[in-house]
Amino acid sequence: MEIINVLVETVVCSGAEGKGARFKRMLEARQEFKRRQDGCVAAWIGQSIDGQSLFIVQSVFTDKKSWKRISEKITESLDSKDGGLEAVFGGPPLVGMFEVPLDSLQLPNEA
C-alpha cells in the first residue's frame, strides 16, 4: 500500500494590542479562502483558551505546489485589499511545514 504524504502548515501567532478582533477576522478570511482552493485538504484556526489574542493556524495541502499557488493567491487577492497580516501581528509568528502521511489524519468527513 502506497502512503501518500500531505503538507501541514502550522503557524502560532498573536494579534497586536487592540487589534485582536481584526486579526482573528483576517485569519478566518484567509483560512476560508484556502478551503475554497483546489489543493487545500483542510484549514482551520484555534484561539487560546484564556481568551488572549493567541492563535494556532493550520492548513493541510496536497503538495508543495498547491501550498505555493494558494499562498500567492492570498497575497494577490486578500493582502492587496486589506494590507496583509504584518500590520496586525503582535510579534513574529512561529511557522513550520511538516510532511504527514494522509492516512494519519482523521478528517471531519471521515469521522
C-alpha positions as CSV (number, residue, x, y, z in Angstrom):
1,M,0.0,0.0,0.0
2,E,1.4,3.4,-1.0
3,I,1.5,6.0,1.7
4,I,0.5,9.5,0.4
5,N,2.0,12.4,2.3
6,V,0.5,15.8,2.6
7,L,1.9,19.1,3.9
8,V,0.7,20.6,7.1
9,E,1.4,24.2,7.7
10,T,1.3,25.3,11.3
11,V,1.5,28.9,12.4
12,V,1.4,30.1,16.0
13,C,0.8,33.9,16.2
14,S,-0.7,36.7,18.2
15,G,-2.5,39.9,17.3
16,A,-1.2,43.3,18.2
17,E,-2.6,45.1,21.3
18,G,-6.1,46.4,20.5
19,K,-6.2,44.6,17.1
20,G,-7.1,41.1,18.2
21,A,-10.7,41.1,16.7
22,R,-9.5,42.4,13.4
23,F,-6.6,39.9,13.4
24,K,-8.9,37.0,14.1
25,R,-11.3,38.1,11.2
26,M,-8.3,38.3,8.8
27,L,-7.1,34.9,9.8
28,E,-10.6,33.4,9.4
29,A,-10.9,35.0,5.9
30,R,-7.6,33.5,4.8
31,Q,-8.5,30.0,6.1
32,E,-11.9,30.2,4.3
33,F,-10.1,31.3,1.1
34,K,-7.7,28.4,1.4
35,R,-10.6,25.9,1.9
36,R,-12.1,27.0,-1.4
37,Q,-8.9,26.3,-3.4
38,D,-8.0,23.2,-5.2
39,G,-5.1,21.5,-3.4
40,C,-6.2,22.5,0.1
41,V,-7.4,19.5,2.1
42,A,-8.4,21.4,5.2
43,A,-7.8,24.7,7.0
44,W,-8.7,25.9,10.5
45,I,-7.8,28.2,13.3
46,G,-7.9,27.9,17.1
47,Q,-7.7,30.6,19.7
48,S,-6.0,30.3,23.1
49,I,-8.4,29.1,25.8
50,D,-7.5,32.0,28.1
51,G,-9.1,34.5,25.6
52,Q,-5.8,36.1,24.6
53,S,-5.2,37.0,21.0
54,L,-3.0,33.9,20.5
55,F,-3.9,31.6,17.6
56,I,-2.8,28.4,16.0
57,V,-3.5,28.4,12.3
58,Q,-3.2,25.1,10.5
59,S,-3.7,24.1,6.9
60,V,-3.3,20.8,5.0
61,F,-2.2,20.9,1.4
62,T,-1.9,18.1,-1.1
63,D,1.6,19.1,-2.1
64,K,4.2,21.9,-2.1
65,K,3.0,23.3,-5.5
66,S,-0.6,23.7,-4.1
67,W,0.7,25.4,-1.0
68,K,2.8,27.9,-3.0
69,R,0.0,28.6,-5.5
70,I,-2.6,29.2,-2.8
71,S,-0.2,31.4,-0.8
72,E,0.5,33.5,-3.9
73,K,-3.3,33.8,-4.5
74,I,-3.8,35.0,-0.9
75,T,-1.1,37.7,-1.4
76,E,-2.7,38.8,-4.7
77,S,-6.3,38.6,-3.6
78,L,-6.5,39.4,0.2
79,D,-3.3,41.1,1.1
80,S,-3.7,43.6,-1.7
81,K,-7.1,44.5,-0.3
82,D,-6.6,44.6,3.4
83,G,-2.8,45.3,3.7
84,G,-1.8,41.9,4.9
85,L,-1.3,40.5,8.4
86,E,2.0,42.2,9.2
87,A,0.3,45.3,10.4
88,V,-1.8,43.4,13.0
89,F,0.8,40.9,14.2
90,G,1.7,41.2,17.9
91,G,5.2,39.8,17.2
92,P,6.9,37.4,14.8
93,P,4.9,34.2,14.1
94,L,6.3,30.8,14.6
95,V,5.9,28.9,11.3
96,G,6.5,25.3,10.5
97,M,5.8,23.0,7.5
98,F,5.5,19.3,8.1
99,E,5.1,16.2,5.9
100,V,2.5,13.9,7.3
101,P,1.0,10.6,6.0
102,L,-2.5,11.4,4.8
103,D,-3.9,8.3,6.4
104,S,-2.8,9.5,9.8
105,L,-5.1,12.5,9.7
106,Q,-8.7,12.0,10.7
107,L,-10.6,14.4,8.6
108,P,-14.1,15.6,9.5
109,N,-15.9,13.8,6.7
110,E,-14.2,10.5,7.8
111,A,-15.1,10.7,11.5
